[in-house]
Amino acid sequence: MLPAPLAEYLEAMARGASCLPPPLLASLHGALRHLEARGALLAAARFIHFGSVPEYPAALAEVIAARLRPFYAQGGGAPPEGPLHALLWRGEGGEGGEGGEGGAGGAGGAGDLLLLNCGALCIDGAAAPPVSARRVARPRARGAAACVEMGAGCALRLSDGFHLCVGLACVAGEHAGAEGGYALDLSPWPLPEGVCLDGRALSSRLAPARGEGERGEGEQGEGEQGERERVLLVYSSTDSFKRAASLSALRYCGEPIEACLRQPNPNPHPHPNPHPNPNPIEAWLRQRDLTPADLWSAPELRAEQQGLGIELWDARLFCVLPPSPAAAQLVAGYYAPAAAAGWAEHFRSAPRLSLAEVNARSSPQRRDATRQQLRRTAGAS
């Protein structure tokens, strides 16, 4: 908290060699002193830049190289085997094998697969046991790291490139392991390079403000609808979730969401062009027999036509998953057109939310409770 008396605040800032002039400091003090702003000092802390989805594995590799330990991996949250960085440092198998401590890949090789706080899952046809942290070498990878965090109860096939798969345990973990299978089996539809998955457990209402009725994952009553609803966000690291000038400028799952239909014909001949482009770029909507009206409201589309822009953030893209094997095919249809037979009907009939609505109904506290539970389970296995 800021010192209440202005004189004490100015004196403290002067001792700290602040470069701001006293009038500006006085204005800052007047604006902030009534807020319940608190801070915590961390010993030997380090700032790691994380500005976008593709930068996450690089930031994590920097954490590994510096042998940093997450602030939350303390006390009961720390793995019993030792600091998290030591497990990552040893690499595949956790026993100092290839790429282990002292080896060429000790700081996290390019193209590695990073597993963090995961339960039992299957990656590229190989079952992986619960693990708090591990780096797995991918010999055929082209240099882009992939990361699976909070994964459990699922089966995936990854490309050699970048992927970020987070929170799959929130979607599949509760029903995993039945008769040796996986609750969410996406292995028949390999993820294209750059495709990311983000699993969310939804509350039946908007997420509460901090400190208001916070509860951990699983603490809601079993009869609450929100406890049964799950959404798996599918997107690409190249998607444009910021406001775009037009529909034709938006990209989703690495593709244009709609083909540009307003371009002038480059052929001045009055007859139709007899040599159309042999390799047209397929639009995401057209591939799946959808239209913009399936994702945006009429006022949002009118605003786009009037030149006011449009946002993928507001598109009703993400289906509430059914509690059945059909969930996997519904998810795969977002990125694998081969899985999309009859997909449009399932998509239109499913309850759907925008990313803005999913975020409003997601609880970071419940999500972190799931993370901690996975870490404890991995430590006990």
Contacts in CASP RR format, 6 or more apart in sequence:
PFRMAT RR
TARGET T0000
AUTHOR 0000-0000-0000
METHOD contacts of the structure
MODEL  1
MLPAPLAEYLEAMARGASCLPPPLLASLHGALRHLEARGALLAAARFIHF
GSVPEYPAALAEVIAARLRPFYAQGGGAPPEGPLHALLWRGEGGEGGEGG
EGGAGGAGGAGDLLLLNCGALCIDGAAAPPVSARRVARPRARGAAACVEM
GAGCALRLSDGFHLCVGLACVAGEHAGAEGGYALDLSPWPLPEGVCLDGR
ALSSRLAPARGEGERGEGEQGEGEQGERERVLLVYSSTDSFKRAASLSAL
RYCGEPIEACLRQPNPNPHPHPNPHPNPNPIEAWLRQRDLTPADLWSAPE
LRAEQQGLGIELWDARLFCVLPPSPAAAQLVAGYYAPAAAAGWAEHFRSA
PRLSLAEVNARSSPQRRDATRQQLRRTAGAS
1 36 0 8 1.000
1 37 0 8 1.000
1 38 0 8 1.000
2 9 0 8 1.000
2 29 0 8 1.000
2 32 0 8 1.000
2 33 0 8 1.000
2 37 0 8 1.000
3 9 0 8 1.000
3 12 0 8 1.000
4 33 0 8 1.000
6 26 0 8 1.000
6 29 0 8 1.000
6 30 0 8 1.000
9 25 0 8 1.000
9 29 0 8 1.000
9 33 0 8 1.000
10 22 0 8 1.000
10 25 0 8 1.000
10 26 0 8 1.000
10 29 0 8 1.000
13 20 0 8 1.000
13 25 0 8 1.000
18 25 0 8 1.000
20 28 0 8 1.000
42 71 0 8 1.000
46 66 0 8 1.000
46 68 0 8 1.000
48 59 0 8 1.000
48 62 0 8 1.000
48 63 0 8 1.000
48 68 0 8 1.000
49 55 0 8 1.000
49 59 0 8 1.000
50 56 0 8 1.000
50 59 0 8 1.000
52 237 0 8 1.000
53 164 0 8 1.000
53 196 0 8 1.000
53 237 0 8 1.000
54 162 0 8 1.000
54 237 0 8 1.000
56 147 0 8 1.000
56 164 0 8 1.000
57 114 0 8 1.000
57 144 0 8 1.000
57 145 0 8 1.000
57 146 0 8 1.000
57 147 0 8 1.000
57 162 0 8 1.000
57 164 0 8 1.000
58 145 0 8 1.000
60 114 0 8 1.000
60 116 0 8 1.000
60 145 0 8 1.000
60 147 0 8 1.000
61 107 0 8 1.000
61 108 0 8 1.000
61 109 0 8 1.000
61 145 0 8 1.000
63 70 0 8 1.000
63 85 0 8 1.000
64 85 0 8 1.000
64 88 0 8 1.000
64 89 0 8 1.000
64 106 0 8 1.000
64 107 0 8 1.000
64 108 0 8 1.000
64 135 0 8 1.000
65 107 0 8 1.000
65 108 0 8 1.000
67 83 0 8 1.000
67 85 0 8 1.000
67 89 0 8 1.000
68 85 0 8 1.000
69 83 0 8 1.000
69 84 0 8 1.000
69 85 0 8 1.000
70 84 0 8 1.000
72 368 0 8 1.000
72 372 0 8 1.000
73 79 0 8 1.000
73 83 0 8 1.000
73 84 0 8 1.000
73 375 0 8 1.000
76 376 0 8 1.000
77 372 0 8 1.000
77 375 0 8 1.000
77 376 0 8 1.000
78 84 0 8 1.000
79 87 0 8 1.000
79 132 0 8 1.000
79 133 0 8 1.000
79 375 0 8 1.000
79 378 0 8 1.000
79 379 0 8 1.000
80 379 0 8 1.000
81 87 0 8 1.000
81 132 0 8 1.000
81 379 0 8 1.000
84 132 0 8 1.000
84 133 0 8 1.000
85 133 0 8 1.000
86 101 0 8 1.000
87 94 0 8 1.000
87 131 0 8 1.000
87 132 0 8 1.000
87 133 0 8 1.000
87 134 0 8 1.000
88 108 0 8 1.000
88 114 0 8 1.000
88 133 0 8 1.000
88 134 0 8 1.000
88 135 0 8 1.000
89 100 0 8 1.000
89 101 0 8 1.000
89 106 0 8 1.000
90 96 0 8 1.000
90 97 0 8 1.000
90 100 0 8 1.000
90 101 0 8 1.000
91 97 0 8 1.000
91 99 0 8 1.000
91 100 0 8 1.000
91 106 0 8 1.000
91 134 0 8 1.000
91 135 0 8 1.000
91 136 0 8 1.000
91 137 0 8 1.000
92 98 0 8 1.000
92 99 0 8 1.000
92 100 0 8 1.000
92 134 0 8 1.000
92 135 0 8 1.000
92 136 0 8 1.000
92 137 0 8 1.000
93 134 0 8 1.000
94 134 0 8 1.000
98 137 0 8 1.000
99 105 0 8 1.000
99 106 0 8 1.000
99 108 0 8 1.000
99 109 0 8 1.000
99 135 0 8 1.000
99 137 0 8 1.000
100 106 0 8 1.000
108 135 0 8 1.000
108 145 0 8 1.000
109 135 0 8 1.000
109 137 0 8 1.000
109 145 0 8 1.000
110 141 0 8 1.000
110 143 0 8 1.000
110 144 0 8 1.000
110 145 0 8 1.000
111 138 0 8 1.000
111 141 0 8 1.000
111 142 0 8 1.000
111 143 0 8 1.000
111 144 0 8 1.000
111 145 0 8 1.000
111 146 0 8 1.000
111 160 0 8 1.000
111 161 0 8 1.000
112 135 0 8 1.000
112 136 0 8 1.000
112 137 0 8 1.000
112 138 0 8 1.000
112 141 0 8 1.000
112 145 0 8 1.000
112 146 0 8 1.000
113 123 0 8 1.000
113 135 0 8 1.000
113 136 0 8 1.000
113 137 0 8 1.000
113 138 0 8 1.000
113 145 0 8 1.000
113 146 0 8 1.000
113 147 0 8 1.000
113 148 0 8 1.000
113 158 0 8 1.000
114 133 0 8 1.000
114 134 0 8 1.000
114 135 0 8 1.000
114 136 0 8 1.000
114 145 0 8 1.000
114 146 0 8 1.000
114 147 0 8 1.000
114 148 0 8 1.000
114 149 0 8 1.000
115 123 0 8 1.000
115 128 0 8 1.000
115 131 0 8 1.000
115 133 0 8 1.000
115 134 0 8 1.000
115 135 0 8 1.000
115 136 0 8 1.000
115 147 0 8 1.000
115 148 0 8 1.000
115 149 0 8 1.000
116 132 0 8 1.000
116 133 0 8 1.000
116 147 0 8 1.000
116 148 0 8 1.000
116 149 0 8 1.000
116 150 0 8 1.000
117 132 0 8 1.000
117 133 0 8 1.000
117 149 0 8 1.000
117 150 0 8 1.000
117 151 0 8 1.000
117 371 0 8 1.000
117 374 0 8 1.000
117 375 0 8 1.000
117 378 0 8 1.000
118 128 0 8 1.000
118 130 0 8 1.000
118 131 0 8 1.000
118 148 0 8 1.000
118 149 0 8 1.000
118 150 0 8 1.000
118 151 0 8 1.000
118 152 0 8 1.000
118 169 0 8 1.000
118 374 0 8 1.000
118 378 0 8 1.000
119 128 0 8 1.000
119 129 0 8 1.000
119 130 0 8 1.000
119 131 0 8 1.000
119 151 0 8 1.000
119 152 0 8 1.000
119 153 0 8 1.000
119 169 0 8 1.000
119 173 0 8 1.000
119 374 0 8 1.000
119 377 0 8 1.000
119 378 0 8 1.000
120 127 0 8 1.000
120 128 0 8 1.000
120 129 0 8 1.000
120 130 0 8 1.000
120 152 0 8 1.000
120 153 0 8 1.000
120 176 0 8 1.000
120 177 0 8 1.000
121 127 0 8 1.000
121 128 0 8 1.000
121 148 0 8 1.000
121 151 0 8 1.000
121 152 0 8 1.000
121 153 0 8 1.000
121 154 0 8 1.000
121 155 0 8 1.000
121 156 0 8 1.000
121 168 0 8 1.000
121 182 0 8 1.000
122 128 0 8 1.000
122 154 0 8 1.000
122 155 0 8 1.000
122 156 0 8 1.000
122 182 0 8 1.000
122 187 0 8 1.000
123 136 0 8 1.000
123 148 0 8 1.000
123 155 0 8 1.000
123 156 0 8 1.000
123 157 0 8 1.000
123 158 0 8 1.000
124 156 0 8 1.000
124 157 0 8 1.000
124 158 0 8 1.000
125 155 0 8 1.000
125 157 0 8 1.000
125 187 0 8 1.000
129 381 0 8 1.000
130 152 0 8 1.000
130 374 0 8 1.000
130 377 0 8 1.000
130 378 0 8 1.000
130 379 0 8 1.000
130 381 0 8 1.000
131 378 0 8 1.000
132 375 0 8 1.000
132 378 0 8 1.000
132 379 0 8 1.000
138 146 0 8 1.000
138 160 0 8 1.000
140 160 0 8 1.000
141 160 0 8 1.000
141 161 0 8 1.000
142 160 0 8 1.000
142 161 0 8 1.000
143 160 0 8 1.000
143 161 0 8 1.000
144 160 0 8 1.000
144 161 0 8 1.000
144 162 0 8 1.000
144 193 0 8 1.000
145 162 0 8 1.000
146 158 0 8 1.000
146 161 0 8 1.000
146 162 0 8 1.000
146 163 0 8 1.000
146 164 0 8 1.000
146 165 0 8 1.000
147 163 0 8 1.000
147 164 0 8 1.000
147 165 0 8 1.000
147 166 0 8 1.000
148 156 0 8 1.000
148 163 0 8 1.000
148 165 0 8 1.000
148 166 0 8 1.000
148 168 0 8 1.000
149 165 0 8 1.000
149 166 0 8 1.000
149 167 0 8 1.000
149 371 0 8 1.000
150 166 0 8 1.000
150 167 0 8 1.000
150 168 0 8 1.000
150 169 0 8 1.000
150 170 0 8 1.000
150 367 0 8 1.000
150 370 0 8 1.000
150 371 0 8 1.000
150 374 0 8 1.000
151 165 0 8 1.000
151 166 0 8 1.000
151 167 0 8 1.000
151 168 0 8 1.000
151 169 0 8 1.000
151 173 0 8 1.000
151 374 0 8 1.000
152 168 0 8 1.000
152 169 0 8 1.000
152 172 0 8 1.000
152 173 0 8 1.000
152 176 0 8 1.000
152 374 0 8 1.000
153 168 0 8 1.000
153 169 0 8 1.000
153 172 0 8 1.000
153 173 0 8 1.000
153 175 0 8 1.000
153 176 0 8 1.000
153 177 0 8 1.000
153 182 0 8 1.000
153 183 0 8 1.000
153 184 0 8 1.000
154 168 0 8 1.000
154 171 0 8 1.000
154 172 0 8 1.000
154 173 0 8 1.000
154 176 0 8 1.000
154 182 0 8 1.000
154 183 0 8 1.000
154 184 0 8 1.000
154 185 0 8 1.000
154 186 0 8 1.000
155 182 0 8 1.000
155 184 0 8 1.000
155 185 0 8 1.000
155 186 0 8 1.000
155 187 0 8 1.000
156 165 0 8 1.000
156 186 0 8 1.000
156 187 0 8 1.000
156 191 0 8 1.000
157 186 0 8 1.000
157 187 0 8 1.000
157 189 0 8 1.000
157 190 0 8 1.000
157 191 0 8 1.000
158 190 0 8 1.000
158 191 0 8 1.000
159 190 0 8 1.000
159 191 0 8 1.000
159 192 0 8 1.000
159 193 0 8 1.000
159 194 0 8 1.000
160 193 0 8 1.000
161 193 0 8 1.000
161 194 0 8 1.000
162 193 0 8 1.000
162 194 0 8 1.000
162 237 0 8 1.000
163 191 0 8 1.000
163 193 0 8 1.000
163 194 0 8 1.000
163 195 0 8 1.000
163 196 0 8 1.000
163 197 0 8 1.000
164 196 0 8 1.000
164 197 0 8 1.000
164 198 0 8 1.000
164 237 0 8 1.000
165 196 0 8 1.000
165 197 0 8 1.000
165 198 0 8 1.000
166 196 0 8 1.000
166 197 0 8 1.000
166 198 0 8 1.000
166 199 0 8 1.000
167 197 0 8 1.000
167 198 0 8 1.000
167 199 0 8 1.000
167 200 0 8 1.000
167 367 0 8 1.000
167 370 0 8 1.000
168 184 0 8 1.000
168 197 0 8 1.000
168 199 0 8 1.000
168 232 0 8 1.000
169 370 0 8 1.000
169 374 0 8 1.000
170 199 0 8 1.000
170 200 0 8 1.000
170 201 0 8 1.000
170 217 0 8 1.000
170 230 0 8 1.000
170 367 0 8 1.000
170 370 0 8 1.000
171 183 0 8 1.000
171 184 0 8 1.000
171 199 0 8 1.000
171 200 0 8 1.000
171 201 0 8 1.000
171 230 0 8 1.000
171 231 0 8 1.000
171 232 0 8 1.000
171 321 0 8 1.000
171 327 0 8 1.000
172 182 0 8 1.000
172 183 0 8 1.000
172 184 0 8 1.000
173 183 0 8 1.000
174 183 0 8 1.000
175 183 0 8 1.000
175 323 0 8 1.000
176 182 0 8 1.000
176 183 0 8 1.000
177 183 0 8 1.000
184 232 0 8 1.000
184 327 0 8 1.000
184 328 0 8 1.000
184 331 0 8 1.000
185 325 0 8 1.000
185 328 0 8 1.000
186 328 0 8 1.000
186 331 0 8 1.000
186 332 0 8 1.000
188 328 0 8 1.000
188 332 0 8 1.000
188 339 0 8 1.000
189 328 0 8 1.000
189 332 0 8 1.000
189 333 0 8 1.000
189 335 0 8 1.000
189 336 0 8 1.000
189 338 0 8 1.000
189 339 0 8 1.000
190 336 0 8 1.000
191 197 0 8 1.000
191 335 0 8 1.000
192 335 0 8 1.000
192 336 0 8 1.000
194 236 0 8 1.000
194 237 0 8 1.000
194 238 0 8 1.000
194 254 0 8 1.000
195 234 0 8 1.000
195 235 0 8 1.000
195 236 0 8 1.000
195 253 0 8 1.000
195 254 0 8 1.000
195 335 0 8 1.000
196 233 0 8 1.000
196 234 0 8 1.000
196 235 0 8 1.000
196 236 0 8 1.000
196 237 0 8 1.000
197 232 0 8 1.000
197 233 0 8 1.000
197 234 0 8 1.000
197 331 0 8 1.000
198 232 0 8 1.000
198 233 0 8 1.000
198 235 0 8 1.000
199 230 0 8 1.000
199 231 0 8 1.000
199 232 0 8 1.000
199 233 0 8 1.000
200 230 0 8 1.000
200 231 0 8 1.000
200 232 0 8 1.000
200 233 0 8 1.000
200 358 0 8 1.000
200 361 0 8 1.000
200 362 0 8 1.000
200 367 0 8 1.000
201 217 0 8 1.000
201 226 0 8 1.000
201 227 0 8 1.000
201 229 0 8 1.000
201 230 0 8 1.000
201 362 0 8 1.000
201 363 0 8 1.000
201 366 0 8 1.000
201 367 0 8 1.000
201 370 0 8 1.000
202 226 0 8 1.000
202 229 0 8 1.000
202 230 0 8 1.000
202 231 0 8 1.000
202 320 0 8 1.000
202 353 0 8 1.000
202 358 0 8 1.000
202 361 0 8 1.000
202 362 0 8 1.000
203 220 0 8 1.000
203 226 0 8 1.000
203 361 0 8 1.000
203 362 0 8 1.000
203 363 0 8 1.000
203 366 0 8 1.000
204 224 0 8 1.000
204 225 0 8 1.000
204 226 0 8 1.000
204 227 0 8 1.000
204 229 0 8 1.000
204 361 0 8 1.000
205 361 0 8 1.000
206 360 0 8 1.000
206 361 0 8 1.000
207 360 0 8 1.000
207 361 0 8 1.000
207 362 0 8 1.000
207 363 0 8 1.000
207 364 0 8 1.000
208 214 0 8 1.000
208 363 0 8 1.000
214 363 0 8 1.000
214 365 0 8 1.000
215 363 0 8 1.000
215 365 0 8 1.000
215 366 0 8 1.000
216 363 0 8 1.000
216 365 0 8 1.000
216 366 0 8 1.000
216 369 0 8 1.000
217 366 0 8 1.000
217 367 0 8 1.000
217 369 0 8 1.000
217 370 0 8 1.000
217 373 0 8 1.000
218 227 0 8 1.000
218 366 0 8 1.000
218 369 0 8 1.000
219 366 0 8 1.000
219 369 0 8 1.000
220 226 0 8 1.000
220 227 0 8 1.000
221 227 0 8 1.000
226 361 0 8 1.000
228 323 0 8 1.000
229 320 0 8 1.000
230 320 0 8 1.000
230 321 0 8 1.000
231 318 0 8 1.000
231 319 0 8 1.000
231 320 0 8 1.000
231 321 0 8 1.000
231 353 0 8 1.000
231 358 0 8 1.000
232 318 0 8 1.000
232 321 0 8 1.000
232 327 0 8 1.000
232 331 0 8 1.000
233 318 0 8 1.000
233 355 0 8 1.000
233 358 0 8 1.000
234 253 0 8 1.000
234 318 0 8 1.000
234 331 0 8 1.000
234 334 0 8 1.000
234 335 0 8 1.000
235 241 0 8 1.000
235 252 0 8 1.000
235 253 0 8 1.000
236 251 0 8 1.000
236 252 0 8 1.000
236 253 0 8 1.000
236 254 0 8 1.000
238 251 0 8 1.000
238 254 0 8 1.000
239 251 0 8 1.000
239 252 0 8 1.000
239 253 0 8 1.000
239 254 0 8 1.000
239 312 0 8 1.000
240 249 0 8 1.000
240 250 0 8 1.000
240 251 0 8 1.000
240 252 0 8 1.000
240 312 0 8 1.000
241 311 0 8 1.000
241 312 0 8 1.000
241 313 0 8 1.000
241 355 0 8 1.000
242 311 0 8 1.000
242 313 0 8 1.000
243 309 0 8 1.000
243 310 0 8 1.000
243 311 0 8 1.000
243 313 0 8 1.000
244 250 0 8 1.000
244 309 0 8 1.000
244 310 0 8 1.000
244 311 0 8 1.000
244 312 0 8 1.000
245 307 0 8 1.000
245 309 0 8 1.000
246 304 0 8 1.000
246 307 0 8 1.000
246 309 0 8 1.000
246 310 0 8 1.000
247 257 0 8 1.000
247 258 0 8 1.000
247 292 0 8 1.000
247 304 0 8 1.000
247 310 0 8 1.000
248 256 0 8 1.000
248 258 0 8 1.000
248 259 0 8 1.000
248 260 0 8 1.000
248 261 0 8 1.000
248 262 0 8 1.000
250 256 0 8 1.000
250 257 0 8 1.000
250 258 0 8 1.000
250 310 0 8 1.000
250 312 0 8 1.000
251 257 0 8 1.000
252 284 0 8 1.000
252 312 0 8 1.000
252 315 0 8 1.000
252 317 0 8 1.000
253 284 0 8 1.000
253 334 0 8 1.000
253 335 0 8 1.000
254 284 0 8 1.000
255 281 0 8 1.000
255 282 0 8 1.000
255 283 0 8 1.000
255 284 0 8 1.000
255 287 0 8 1.000
256 281 0 8 1.000
256 283 0 8 1.000
256 284 0 8 1.000
257 283 0 8 1.000
257 284 0 8 1.000
257 285 0 8 1.000
257 312 0 8 1.000
258 283 0 8 1.000
258 284 0 8 1.000
258 285 0 8 1.000
258 286 0 8 1.000
258 292 0 8 1.000
259 280 0 8 1.000
259 281 0 8 1.000
259 282 0 8 1.000
259 283 0 8 1.000
259 286 0 8 1.000
265 273 0 8 1.000
267 273 0 8 1.000
285 291 0 8 1.000
285 292 0 8 1.000
285 294 0 8 1.000
285 295 0 8 1.000
287 337 0 8 1.000
287 340 0 8 1.000
288 333 0 8 1.000
288 337 0 8 1.000
288 340 0 8 1.000
288 343 0 8 1.000
288 344 0 8 1.000
288 347 0 8 1.000
289 344 0 8 1.000
290 344 0 8 1.000
290 347 0 8 1.000
290 348 0 8 1.000
292 301 0 8 1.000
293 301 0 8 1.000
294 316 0 8 1.000
294 347 0 8 1.000
294 348 0 8 1.000
295 315 0 8 1.000
295 316 0 8 1.000
295 317 0 8 1.000
296 304 0 8 1.000
296 310 0 8 1.000
296 314 0 8 1.000
296 315 0 8 1.000
296 316 0 8 1.000
300 310 0 8 1.000
300 314 0 8 1.000
301 310 0 8 1.000
303 309 0 8 1.000
303 310 0 8 1.000
304 310 0 8 1.000
312 355 0 8 1.000
313 354 0 8 1.000
313 355 0 8 1.000
313 356 0 8 1.000
314 354 0 8 1.000
314 356 0 8 1.000
315 354 0 8 1.000
315 355 0 8 1.000
316 352 0 8 1.000
316 353 0 8 1.000
316 354 0 8 1.000
317 352 0 8 1.000
317 354 0 8 1.000
317 355 0 8 1.000
318 352 0 8 1.000
318 353 0 8 1.000
318 354 0 8 1.000
318 355 0 8 1.000
318 358 0 8 1.000
319 330 0 8 1.000
319 346 0 8 1.000
319 347 0 8 1.000
319 350 0 8 1.000
319 351 0 8 1.000
319 352 0 8 1.000
320 350 0 8 1.000
320 351 0 8 1.000
320 352 0 8 1.000
320 353 0 8 1.000
321 327 0 8 1.000
321 330 0 8 1.000
321 331 0 8 1.000
322 330 0 8 1.000
322 350 0 8 1.000
326 346 0 8 1.000
329 339 0 8 1.000
329 343 0 8 1.000
330 343 0 8 1.000
330 346 0 8 1.000
330 347 0 8 1.000
330 350 0 8 1.000
332 339 0 8 1.000
333 339 0 8 1.000
333 340 0 8 1.000
333 343 0 8 1.000
353 361 0 8 1.000
END
